[in-house]
Amino acid sequence: MFEGKERFIARDEEEIKIPEKLTLKDLSLDPERITRALLEDERARKEILPQQFQEKLEKAPNPVESKEIFEEVCLYIARVQENNEKAVEDYKKKVVPLLVEALKEVLGKFQVNVNWEKLNNLGIIFLDRYSDWYLRQYRKMEGGVTAFKSEGLPRLIFLRLEPIQKIFEKFTELGISIYLLHELLHFLSKTQFWMAITPDKEGFFLGTRRAGLRVRGKNDQVPHLHHLNEALTQKLTIEASKIFLEKYYFTKLLTTLGPQSREKITQRILRHLEEGYSRERKVLEILCQKIPFEMFVKAYFEKEGFLPLGRALERTLGKEGIRKLDELMTGENYQKIQEFLKEMGFQEVS
Ligand SMILES: [Zn+2]
């Protein structure tokens, strides 16, 4: 994974000062830059700029050179970004505290220490289609379809607005909330980094060593337990979403709906959530026949919780069990995982 003469050390998130990058501007996603890139790309500008610009663009042979078009597009993108930044503040004030309440209720069932203080440093970025396009095009930043956290930016949750709007239509606010919930869990999970210490004792932030159940050793090409990490995240998301919908969303945020509509929306949202990582969650469920669920939860949130889980996985799946499970869960063939788990004495679940 790393090269050079550096020494590598693991550090807890709480121990090191990570530069705070909390807005699009901190990431250099400024309107001028995006506008220039967009206008230079004929296909992109046709595809992603709204109708109001298309006629003007057709008339201008070289729109990058046109001061008028440039300024108009730039102003437009600046306004979109500004609105989204305001929306983020709104979500932080109104929605996040309720999501956290729901999470606290779910996690209250377990003897687990969660570092809720981390929420003071939470950064959320709503990606409009223009910034999103730019990130993918020029930073090669890839991530989940709707939401993601990025390796080098541990304080940031990115939500891609357009796909969420497409899925949830009228209920986009609710869609944003449940995707936030999933990412909040990743954010709150125990995080450690790899730092490189050069011979002159300078430390450099390198990447994530641990995020919840997901671990990456010094020499690992790929992280371990990524799939189980997502399984647990989604399982907790589903549990907390039920509480969020029942206790908070319809009573504090969207209060105008009658009981029938509430029920209908709740079912739709839960169905959508159940589709996420369903195969991975099944594997987790099977493993819980022999390993208590609480052990996974502790491993996810606590520094000391990881070793007991590692041992339990080794005990139940064999010495090479974790590696084998990683390999099988990366593949497409769920049948093979079932067979492996059966061999190890687990019962199949339907
Ligand atoms: Zn995730």
Boltz pocket constraint, residues with backbone or C-beta under 6 A from the ligand:
constraints:
  - pocket:
      binder: B
      contacts: [[A, 182], [A, 186], [A, 230], [A, 233]]
      max_distance: 6.0
